[in-house]
Amino acid sequence: MEEEAKGFVRRVLLFKVKPETPPDQIEEAIKRYSNLVNLVESLKSWHMGTDVSIENLQEGFTHVFELTYESAEGVAEYMAHPAHLEFHELFWPLVEKVVVIDYKLTPFRNPN
């Protein structure tokens, strides 16, 4: 896997948006968030989705985002980037709860 060899880091974010947030405000924030991949060099990809689970185990989380960075240092570069800080100021007031997990891609080889 090419991403493993390069030391890429993935970030998974789960967001629970405040229920009183108007849908158009959420949509505008997501558009701005998606544009960060064009503004921050270390951010290599950006994907998002909304919950469609039938298991009802999402605990109120409504949106998932997956970002890929070139390295752990790239995550730090992203966090300090002015475009990210500007987005954070816009989006954070809409958020009720967030979960963030960063991980390096790790190969799993079944011994069987």
A tleap script that builds the chain and sets N, CA, C and O, in Angstrom:
source leaprc.protein.ff14SB
mol = sequence {
  NMET GLU GLU GLU ALA LYS GLY PHE VAL ARG
  ARG VAL LEU LEU PHE LYS VAL LYS PRO GLU
  THR PRO PRO ASP GLN ILE GLU GLU ALA ILE
  LYS ARG TYR SER ASN LEU VAL ASN LEU VAL
  GLU SER LEU LYS SER TRP HIE MET GLY THR
  ASP VAL SER ILE GLU ASN LEU GLN GLU GLY
  PHE THR HIE VAL PHE GLU LEU THR TYR GLU
  SER ALA GLU GLY VAL ALA GLU TYR MET ALA
  HIE PRO ALA HIE LEU GLU PHE HIE GLU LEU
  PHE TRP PRO LEU VAL GLU LYS VAL VAL VAL
  ILE ASP TYR LYS LEU THR PRO PHE ARG ASN
  PRO CASN
}
set mol.1.N position { 0.840 -1.186 0.000 }
set mol.1.CA position { 0.000 0.000 0.000 }
set mol.1.C position { 0.881 1.244 0.000 }
set mol.1.O position { 1.700 1.426 0.900 }
set mol.2.N position { 0.719 2.077 -0.979 }
set mol.2.CA position { 1.571 3.260 -1.126 }
set mol.2.C position { 1.458 4.203 0.066 }
set mol.2.O position { 2.464 4.760 0.506 }
set mol.3.N position { 0.247 4.394 0.598 }
set mol.3.CA position { 0.059 5.306 1.723 }
set mol.3.C position { 0.819 4.828 2.960 }
set mol.3.O position { 1.347 5.646 3.714 }
set mol.4.N position { 0.881 3.503 3.179 }
set mol.4.CA position { 1.630 2.969 4.318 }
set mol.4.C position { 3.102 3.333 4.204 }
set mol.4.O position { 3.716 3.787 5.169 }
set mol.5.N position { 3.656 3.132 3.027 }
set mol.5.CA position { 5.073 3.367 2.815 }
set mol.5.C position { 5.439 4.830 3.043 }
set mol.5.O position { 6.536 5.122 3.518 }
set mol.6.N position { 4.566 5.723 2.721 }
set mol.6.CA position { 4.858 7.141 2.853 }
set mol.6.C position { 4.613 7.677 4.260 }
set mol.6.O position { 4.978 8.818 4.542 }
set mol.7.N position { 4.014 6.901 5.144 }
set mol.7.CA position { 3.776 7.373 6.504 }
set mol.7.C position { 2.540 8.248 6.647 }
set mol.7.O position { 2.451 9.059 7.569 }
set mol.8.N position { 1.597 8.087 5.747 }
set mol.8.CA position { 0.376 8.877 5.813 }
set mol.8.C position { -0.336 8.678 7.150 }
set mol.8.O position { -0.253 7.614 7.763 }
set mol.9.N position { -1.035 9.723 7.585 }
set mol.9.CA position { -1.843 9.661 8.802 }
set mol.9.C position { -3.282 9.962 8.402 }
set mol.9.O position { -3.552 10.898 7.649 }
set mol.10.N position { -4.191 9.156 8.916 }
set mol.10.CA position { -5.613 9.399 8.676 }
set mol.10.C position { -6.239 9.950 9.939 }
set mol.10.O position { -5.875 9.579 11.055 }
set mol.11.N position { -7.189 10.846 9.734 }
set mol.11.CA position { -7.958 11.424 10.842 }
set mol.11.C position { -9.430 11.123 10.575 }
set mol.11.O position { -9.949 11.404 9.495 }
set mol.12.N position { -10.086 10.554 11.567 }
set mol.12.CA position { -11.527 10.328 11.503 }
set mol.12.C position { -12.155 11.232 12.551 }
set mol.12.O position { -11.768 11.208 13.720 }
set mol.13.N position { -13.130 12.028 12.124 }
set mol.13.CA position { -13.839 12.929 13.032 }
set mol.13.C position { -15.322 12.584 12.989 }
set mol.13.O position { -15.906 12.437 11.916 }
set mol.14.N position { -15.909 12.458 14.146 }
set mol.14.CA position { -17.353 12.285 14.266 }
set mol.14.C position { -17.896 13.545 14.912 }
set mol.14.O position { -17.420 13.958 15.970 }
set mol.15.N position { -18.887 14.158 14.285 }
set mol.15.CA position { -19.478 15.386 14.810 }
set mol.15.C position { -20.944 15.190 15.133 }
set mol.15.O position { -21.701 14.587 14.372 }
set mol.16.N position { -21.316 15.711 16.269 }
set mol.16.CA position { -22.717 15.830 16.657 }
set mol.16.C position { -23.019 17.324 16.594 }
set mol.16.O position { -22.567 18.097 17.439 }
set mol.17.N position { -23.781 17.715 15.591 }
set mol.17.CA position { -24.104 19.118 15.388 }
set mol.17.C position { -25.243 19.498 16.327 }
set mol.17.O position { -26.155 18.705 16.565 }
set mol.18.N position { -25.182 20.708 16.854 }
set mol.18.CA position { -26.252 21.177 17.738 }
set mol.18.C position { -27.585 21.115 16.997 }
set mol.18.O position { -27.672 21.540 15.845 }
set mol.19.N position { -28.623 20.588 17.646 }
set mol.19.CA position { -29.904 20.379 16.949 }
set mol.19.C position { -30.546 21.662 16.431 }
set mol.19.O position { -31.318 21.615 15.474 }
set mol.20.N position { -30.248 22.792 17.034 }
set mol.20.CA position { -30.867 24.050 16.597 }
set mol.20.C position { -30.144 24.696 15.408 }
set mol.20.O position { -30.547 25.759 14.938 }
set mol.21.N position { -29.084 24.056 14.927 }
set mol.21.CA position { -28.317 24.620 13.816 }
set mol.21.C position { -29.098 24.480 12.510 }
set mol.21.O position { -29.485 23.371 12.140 }
set mol.22.N position { -29.331 25.583 11.815 }
set mol.22.CA position { -30.048 25.515 10.535 }
set mol.22.C position { -29.262 24.707 9.495 }
set mol.22.O position { -28.038 24.825 9.429 }
set mol.23.N position { -29.940 23.896 8.689 }
set mol.23.CA position { -29.264 23.069 7.680 }
set mol.23.C position { -28.403 23.876 6.706 }
set mol.23.O position { -27.343 23.399 6.301 }
set mol.24.N position { -28.822 25.070 6.322 }
set mol.24.CA position { -28.015 25.864 5.385 }
set mol.24.C position { -26.700 26.304 6.021 }
set mol.24.O position { -25.699 26.454 5.320 }
set mol.25.N position { -26.684 26.511 7.328 }
set mol.25.CA position { -25.452 26.874 8.028 }
set mol.25.C position { -24.499 25.676 8.066 }
set mol.25.O position { -23.288 25.837 7.911 }
set mol.26.N position { -25.042 24.490 8.272 }
set mol.26.CA position { -24.224 23.269 8.259 }
set mol.26.C position { -23.639 23.057 6.860 }
set mol.26.O position { -22.456 22.752 6.712 }
set mol.27.N position { -24.476 23.221 5.844 }
set mol.27.CA position { -24.028 23.032 4.461 }
set mol.27.C position { -22.904 24.005 4.099 }
set mol.27.O position { -21.922 23.608 3.470 }
set mol.28.N position { -23.039 25.251 4.484 }
set mol.28.CA position { -22.002 26.246 4.205 }
set mol.28.C position { -20.697 25.891 4.925 }
set mol.28.O position { -19.615 26.022 4.351 }
set mol.29.N position { -20.797 25.449 6.165 }
set mol.29.CA position { -19.597 25.068 6.921 }
set mol.29.C position { -18.902 23.879 6.260 }
set mol.29.O position { -17.674 23.856 6.175 }
set mol.30.N position { -19.662 22.901 5.795 }
set mol.30.CA position { -19.076 21.729 5.140 }
set mol.30.C position { -18.388 22.136 3.836 }
set mol.30.O position { -17.310 21.627 3.529 }
set mol.31.N position { -18.986 23.037 3.072 }
set mol.31.CA position { -18.336 23.510 1.836 }
set mol.31.C position { -16.987 24.146 2.153 }
set mol.31.O position { -16.001 23.900 1.459 }
set mol.32.N position { -16.946 24.960 3.197 }
set mol.32.CA position { -15.694 25.614 3.574 }
set mol.32.C position { -14.675 24.589 4.069 }
set mol.32.O position { -13.482 24.698 3.786 }
set mol.33.N position { -15.159 23.593 4.812 }
set mol.33.CA position { -14.284 22.539 5.317 }
set mol.33.C position { -13.666 21.764 4.155 }
set mol.33.O position { -12.469 21.478 4.161 }
set mol.34.N position { -14.479 21.428 3.168 }
set mol.34.CA position { -13.983 20.650 2.034 }
set mol.34.C position { -12.916 21.412 1.253 }
set mol.34.O position { -12.058 20.792 0.624 }
set mol.35.N position { -12.951 22.727 1.280 }
set mol.35.CA position { -11.986 23.521 0.540 }
set mol.35.C position { -10.599 23.524 1.187 }
set mol.35.O position { -9.626 23.916 0.543 }
set mol.36.N position { -10.492 23.100 2.431 }
set mol.36.CA position { -9.179 23.086 3.089 }
set mol.36.C position { -8.187 22.190 2.355 }
set mol.36.O position { -6.981 22.434 2.405 }
set mol.37.N position { -8.679 21.158 1.677 }
set mol.37.CA position { -7.777 20.277 0.931 }
set mol.37.C position { -7.084 21.042 -0.200 }
set mol.37.O position { -6.028 20.620 -0.672 }
set mol.38.N position { -7.659 22.144 -0.632 }
set mol.38.CA position { -7.045 22.988 -1.667 }
set mol.38.C position { -6.116 24.052 -1.086 }
set mol.38.O position { -5.351 24.675 -1.823 }
set mol.39.N position { -6.176 24.260 0.211 }
set mol.39.CA position { -5.432 25.346 0.840 }
set mol.39.C position { -4.268 24.891 1.713 }
set mol.39.O position { -3.320 25.647 1.922 }
set mol.40.N position { -4.331 23.659 2.225 }
set mol.40.CA position { -3.306 23.158 3.143 }
set mol.40.C position { -2.541 22.043 2.439 }
set mol.40.O position { -3.097 20.979 2.165 }
set mol.41.N position { -1.280 22.286 2.150 }
set mol.41.CA position { -0.491 21.348 1.348 }
set mol.41.C position { -0.398 19.951 1.954 }
set mol.41.O position { -0.433 18.961 1.224 }
set mol.42.N position { -0.281 19.856 3.271 }
set mol.42.CA position { -0.119 18.543 3.909 }
set mol.42.C position { -1.407 17.722 3.943 }
set mol.42.O position { -1.359 16.518 4.195 }
set mol.43.N position { -2.545 18.345 3.695 }
set mol.43.CA position { -3.834 17.639 3.656 }
set mol.43.C position { -4.007 17.067 2.263 }
set mol.43.O position { -4.177 17.811 1.297 }
set mol.44.N position { -3.964 15.746 2.157 }
set mol.44.CA position { -3.947 15.088 0.855 }
set mol.44.C position { -5.331 14.666 0.362 }
set mol.44.O position { -5.563 14.619 -0.846 }
set mol.45.N position { -6.246 14.360 1.271 }
set mol.45.CA position { -7.607 14.015 0.833 }
set mol.45.C position { -8.594 14.325 1.946 }
set mol.45.O position { -8.240 14.401 3.122 }
set mol.46.N position { -9.837 14.502 1.537 }
set mol.46.CA position { -10.921 14.874 2.447 }
set mol.46.C position { -12.189 14.184 1.967 }
set mol.46.O position { -12.564 14.306 0.800 }
set mol.47.N position { -12.854 13.455 2.873 }
set mol.47.CA position { -14.112 12.783 2.546 }
set mol.47.C position { -15.082 13.017 3.700 }
set mol.47.O position { -14.670 13.227 4.840 }
set mol.48.N position { -16.363 12.979 3.390 }
set mol.48.CA position { -17.357 13.135 4.450 }
set mol.48.C position { -18.608 12.352 4.104 }
set mol.48.O position { -18.827 11.948 2.962 }
set mol.49.N position { -19.416 12.155 5.129 }
set mol.49.CA position { -20.709 11.517 4.951 }
set mol.49.C position { -21.581 11.789 6.157 }
set mol.49.O position { -21.120 12.296 7.179 }
set mol.50.N position { -22.846 11.445 6.019 }
set mol.50.CA position { -23.778 11.554 7.137 }
set mol.50.C position { -24.254 10.161 7.511 }
set mol.50.O position { -24.209 9.235 6.701 }
set mol.51.N position { -24.700 10.028 8.721 }
set mol.51.CA position { -25.094 8.733 9.253 }
set mol.51.C position { -26.256 8.126 8.470 }
set mol.51.O position { -27.268 8.785 8.234 }
set mol.52.N position { -26.100 6.877 8.075 }
set mol.52.CA position { -27.170 6.122 7.413 }
set mol.52.C position { -27.374 4.758 8.075 }
set mol.52.O position { -28.036 3.883 7.519 }
set mol.53.N position { -26.800 4.587 9.264 }
set mol.53.CA position { -26.847 3.299 9.952 }
set mol.53.C position { -28.266 2.935 10.378 }
set mol.53.O position { -29.039 3.798 10.793 }
set mol.54.N position { -28.598 1.660 10.272 }
set mol.54.CA position { -29.894 1.166 10.752 }
set mol.54.C position { -29.778 0.569 12.152 }
set mol.54.O position { -30.779 0.154 12.737 }
set mol.55.N position { -28.554 0.525 12.691 }
set mol.55.CA position { -28.328 -0.082 14.004 }
set mol.55.C position { -28.626 0.851 15.170 }
set mol.55.O position { -28.773 0.396 16.304 }
set mol.56.N position { -28.716 2.137 14.907 }
set mol.56.CA position { -28.992 3.130 15.938 }
set mol.56.C position { -27.950 3.123 17.060 }
set mol.56.O position { -28.286 3.212 18.240 }
set mol.57.N position { -26.679 3.014 16.664 }
set mol.57.CA position { -25.579 3.017 17.628 }
set mol.57.C position { -24.729 4.286 17.520 }
set mol.57.O position { -23.671 4.363 18.145 }
set mol.58.N position { -25.162 5.270 16.751 }
set mol.58.CA position { -24.370 6.458 16.469 }
set mol.58.C position { -24.358 7.482 17.597 }
set mol.58.O position { -23.624 8.466 17.514 }
set mol.59.N position { -25.138 7.285 18.632 }
set mol.59.CA position { -25.148 8.150 19.817 }
set mol.59.C position { -25.314 9.623 19.478 }
set mol.59.O position { -24.749 10.488 20.148 }
set mol.60.N position { -26.085 9.904 18.445 }
set mol.60.CA position { -26.378 11.280 18.085 }
set mol.60.C position { -25.384 11.915 17.138 }
set mol.60.O position { -25.611 13.034 16.676 }
set mol.61.N position { -24.281 11.231 16.833 }
set mol.61.CA position { -23.321 11.783 15.882 }
set mol.61.C position { -23.954 11.760 14.496 }
set mol.61.O position { -24.537 10.757 14.082 }
set mol.62.N position { -23.831 12.869 13.793 }
set mol.62.CA position { -24.544 13.037 12.528 }
set mol.62.C position { -23.636 13.054 11.306 }
set mol.62.O position { -24.066 12.686 10.212 }
set mol.63.N position { -22.379 13.478 11.478 }
set mol.63.CA position { -21.468 13.642 10.353 }
set mol.63.C position { -20.136 12.958 10.650 }
set mol.63.O position { -19.648 12.978 11.780 }
set mol.64.N position { -19.562 12.354 9.615 }
set mol.64.CA position { -18.226 11.760 9.730 }
set mol.64.C position { -17.352 12.374 8.636 }
set mol.64.O position { -17.780 12.554 7.496 }
set mol.65.N position { -16.120 12.687 9.021 }
set mol.65.CA position { -15.138 13.232 8.088 }
set mol.65.C position { -13.890 12.379 8.188 }
set mol.65.O position { -13.499 11.959 9.277 }
set mol.66.N position { -13.265 12.125 7.046 }
set mol.66.CA position { -12.008 11.386 7.021 }
set mol.66.C position { -11.004 12.201 6.208 }
set mol.66.O position { -11.226 12.499 5.035 }
set mol.67.N position { -9.909 12.549 6.852 }
set mol.67.CA position { -8.864 13.343 6.220 }
set mol.67.C position { -7.591 12.525 6.190 }
set mol.67.O position { -7.333 11.739 7.103 }
set mol.68.N position { -6.791 12.702 5.147 }
set mol.68.CA position { -5.511 12.019 5.037 }
set mol.68.C position { -4.422 13.081 4.925 }
set mol.68.O position { -4.501 13.995 4.105 }
set mol.69.N position { -3.402 12.936 5.773 }
set mol.69.CA position { -2.265 13.852 5.801 }
set mol.69.C position { -1.016 13.109 5.353 }
set mol.69.O position { -0.947 11.883 5.439 }
set mol.70.N position { -0.033 13.858 4.876 }
set mol.70.CA position { 1.190 13.232 4.392 }
set mol.70.C position { 2.027 12.626 5.521 }
set mol.70.O position { 2.830 11.724 5.281 }
set mol.71.N position { 1.841 13.121 6.764 }
set mol.71.CA position { 2.653 12.652 7.891 }
set mol.71.C position { 2.066 13.196 9.190 }
set mol.71.O position { 1.129 13.994 9.177 }
set mol.72.N position { 2.633 12.751 10.310 }
set mol.72.CA position { 2.230 13.309 11.603 }
set mol.72.C position { 2.578 14.797 11.669 }
set mol.72.O position { 1.836 15.586 12.252 }
set mol.73.N position { 3.696 15.172 11.077 }
set mol.73.CA position { 4.070 16.579 11.024 }
set mol.73.C position { 3.059 17.367 10.186 }
set mol.73.O position { 2.780 18.534 10.461 }
set mol.74.N position { 2.523 16.713 9.171 }
set mol.74.CA position { 1.508 17.336 8.331 }
set mol.74.C position { 0.236 17.652 9.094 }
set mol.74.O position { -0.436 18.644 8.811 }
set mol.75.N position { -0.096 16.801 10.069 }
set mol.75.CA position { -1.263 17.073 10.915 }
set mol.75.C position { -1.021 18.357 11.699 }
set mol.75.O position { -1.901 19.215 11.780 }
set mol.76.N position { 0.168 18.489 12.274 }
set mol.76.CA position { 0.504 19.692 13.044 }
set mol.76.C position { 0.477 20.931 12.149 }
set mol.76.O position { 0.011 21.991 12.566 }
set mol.77.N position { 0.974 20.795 10.926 }
set mol.77.CA position { 0.940 21.914 9.969 }
set mol.77.C position { -0.506 22.323 9.686 }
set mol.77.O position { -0.829 23.510 9.655 }
set mol.78.N position { -1.357 21.344 9.484 }
set mol.78.CA position { -2.781 21.595 9.233 }
set mol.78.C position { -3.432 22.311 10.418 }
set mol.78.O position { -4.160 23.286 10.238 }
set mol.79.N position { -3.165 21.823 11.619 }
set mol.79.CA position { -3.782 22.393 12.817 }
set mol.79.C position { -3.420 23.868 12.997 }
set mol.79.O position { -4.230 24.647 13.498 }
set mol.80.N position { -2.205 24.256 12.591 }
set mol.80.CA position { -1.745 25.635 12.772 }
set mol.80.C position { -2.017 26.522 11.558 }
set mol.80.O position { -1.803 27.733 11.617 }
set mol.81.N position { -2.483 25.936 10.474 }
set mol.81.CA position { -2.673 26.697 9.233 }
set mol.81.C position { -3.792 27.737 9.411 }
set mol.81.O position { -4.842 27.418 9.970 }
set mol.82.N position { -3.580 28.965 8.946 }
set mol.82.CA position { -4.596 30.016 9.101 }
set mol.82.C position { -5.966 29.657 8.517 }
set mol.82.O position { -6.991 30.049 9.074 }
set mol.83.N position { -5.996 28.922 7.410 }
set mol.83.CA position { -7.282 28.528 6.819 }
set mol.83.C position { -8.037 27.567 7.740 }
set mol.83.O position { -9.260 27.648 7.858 }
set mol.84.N position { -7.305 26.654 8.395 }
set mol.84.CA position { -7.949 25.745 9.337 }
set mol.84.C position { -8.439 26.504 10.560 }
set mol.84.O position { -9.550 26.262 11.034 }
set mol.85.N position { -7.637 27.407 11.070 }
set mol.85.CA position { -8.030 28.181 12.252 }
set mol.85.C position { -9.270 29.027 11.960 }
set mol.85.O position { -10.147 29.159 12.813 }
set mol.86.N position { -9.342 29.594 10.767 }
set mol.86.CA position { -10.517 30.371 10.371 }
set mol.86.C position { -11.755 29.483 10.292 }
set mol.86.O position { -12.828 29.852 10.769 }
set mol.87.N position { -11.593 28.302 9.681 }
set mol.87.CA position { -12.712 27.362 9.604 }
set mol.87.C position { -13.161 26.944 11.000 }
set mol.87.O position { -14.359 26.890 11.282 }
set mol.88.N position { -12.205 26.651 11.868 }
set mol.88.CA position { -12.511 26.206 13.228 }
set mol.88.C position { -13.387 27.226 13.942 }
set mol.88.O position { -14.349 26.856 14.616 }
set mol.89.N position { -13.064 28.495 13.799 }
set mol.89.CA position { -13.857 29.562 14.435 }
set mol.89.C position { -15.289 29.580 13.917 }
set mol.89.O position { -16.220 29.872 14.668 }
set mol.90.N position { -15.467 29.272 12.647 }
set mol.90.CA position { -16.798 29.238 12.042 }
set mol.90.C position { -17.596 28.013 12.498 }
set mol.90.O position { -18.773 28.120 12.840 }
set mol.91.N position { -16.938 26.851 12.499 }
set mol.91.CA position { -17.651 25.587 12.706 }
set mol.91.C position { -17.860 25.226 14.175 }
set mol.91.O position { -18.893 24.663 14.538 }
set mol.92.N position { -16.892 25.544 15.006 }
set mol.92.CA position { -16.941 25.083 16.400 }
set mol.92.C position { -18.228 25.474 17.133 }
set mol.92.O position { -18.736 24.662 17.906 }
set mol.93.N position { -18.780 26.676 16.928 }
set mol.93.CA position { -20.025 27.016 17.625 }
set mol.93.C position { -21.220 26.147 17.221 }
set mol.93.O position { -22.228 26.129 17.927 }
set mol.94.N position { -21.125 25.432 16.104 }
set mol.94.CA position { -22.222 24.568 15.641 }
set mol.94.C position { -22.153 23.167 16.248 }
set mol.94.O position { -23.098 22.386 16.129 }
set mol.95.N position { -21.040 22.854 16.894 }
set mol.95.CA position { -20.756 21.492 17.339 }
set mol.95.C position { -21.170 21.284 18.791 }
set mol.95.O position { -20.821 22.064 19.677 }
set mol.96.N position { -21.922 20.210 19.006 }
set mol.96.CA position { -22.275 19.808 20.366 }
set mol.96.C position { -21.234 18.860 20.943 }
set mol.96.O position { -20.898 18.937 22.125 }
set mol.97.N position { -20.719 17.954 20.091 }
set mol.97.CA position { -19.754 16.963 20.550 }
set mol.97.C position { -18.921 16.488 19.363 }
set mol.97.O position { -19.407 16.442 18.233 }
set mol.98.N position { -17.670 16.138 19.626 }
set mol.98.CA position { -16.781 15.649 18.571 }
set mol.98.C position { -15.900 14.533 19.115 }
set mol.98.O position { -15.523 14.536 20.286 }
set mol.99.N position { -15.580 13.586 18.250 }
set mol.99.CA position { -14.602 12.541 18.534 }
set mol.99.C position { -13.578 12.604 17.411 }
set mol.99.O position { -13.943 12.653 16.237 }
set mol.100.N position { -12.283 12.602 17.772 }
set mol.100.CA position { -11.209 12.668 16.785 }
set mol.100.C position { -10.255 11.509 17.034 }
set mol.100.O position { -9.805 11.285 18.158 }
set mol.101.N position { -9.955 10.781 15.968 }
set mol.101.CA position { -8.978 9.688 16.042 }
set mol.101.C position { -8.013 9.845 14.886 }
set mol.101.O position { -8.425 9.885 13.726 }
set mol.102.N position { -6.725 9.933 15.198 }
set mol.102.CA position { -5.670 9.946 14.184 }
set mol.102.C position { -4.981 8.592 14.233 }
set mol.102.O position { -4.723 8.056 15.310 }
set mol.103.N position { -4.684 8.040 13.055 }
set mol.103.CA position { -3.986 6.756 13.041 }
set mol.103.C position { -3.129 6.632 11.794 }
set mol.103.O position { -3.418 7.213 10.748 }
set mol.104.N position { -2.064 5.853 11.943 }
set mol.104.CA position { -1.227 5.508 10.796 }
set mol.104.C position { -1.769 4.202 10.232 }
set mol.104.O position { -2.180 3.311 10.975 }
set mol.105.N position { -1.763 4.105 8.930 }
set mol.105.CA position { -2.233 2.879 8.294 }
set mol.105.C position { -1.313 1.734 8.683 }
set mol.105.O position { -0.096 1.813 8.521 }
set mol.106.N position { -1.904 0.688 9.191 }
set mol.106.CA position { -1.143 -0.460 9.677 }
set mol.106.C position { -1.599 -1.707 8.930 }
set mol.106.O position { -2.779 -2.056 8.970 }
set mol.107.N position { -0.693 -2.366 8.264 }
set mol.107.CA position { -1.109 -3.571 7.538 }
set mol.107.C position { -1.460 -4.681 8.518 }
set mol.107.O position { -0.822 -4.835 9.560 }
set mol.108.N position { -2.463 -5.433 8.175 }
set mol.108.CA position { -2.821 -6.612 8.957 }
set mol.108.C position { -2.698 -7.806 8.039 }
set mol.108.O position { -3.299 -7.860 6.966 }
set mol.109.N position { -1.929 -8.733 8.471 }
set mol.109.CA position { -1.722 -9.934 7.668 }
set mol.109.C position { -2.225 -11.122 8.471 }
set mol.109.O position { -1.685 -11.460 9.524 }
set mol.110.N position { -3.248 -11.733 7.961 }
set mol.110.CA position { -3.827 -12.901 8.619 }
set mol.110.C position { -2.826 -14.048 8.532 }
set mol.110.O position { -2.398 -14.409 7.435 }
set mol.111.N position { -2.444 -14.632 9.680 }
set mol.111.CA position { -1.431 -15.690 9.669 }
set mol.111.C position { -1.928 -16.979 9.018 }
set mol.111.O position { -1.117 -17.864 8.745 }
set mol.112.N position { -3.210 -17.117 8.763 }
set mol.112.CA position { -3.724 -18.358 8.143 }
set mol.112.C position { -3.584 -18.347 6.657 }
set mol.112.O position { -3.967 -19.311 5.993 }
savepdb mol mol.pdb
quit
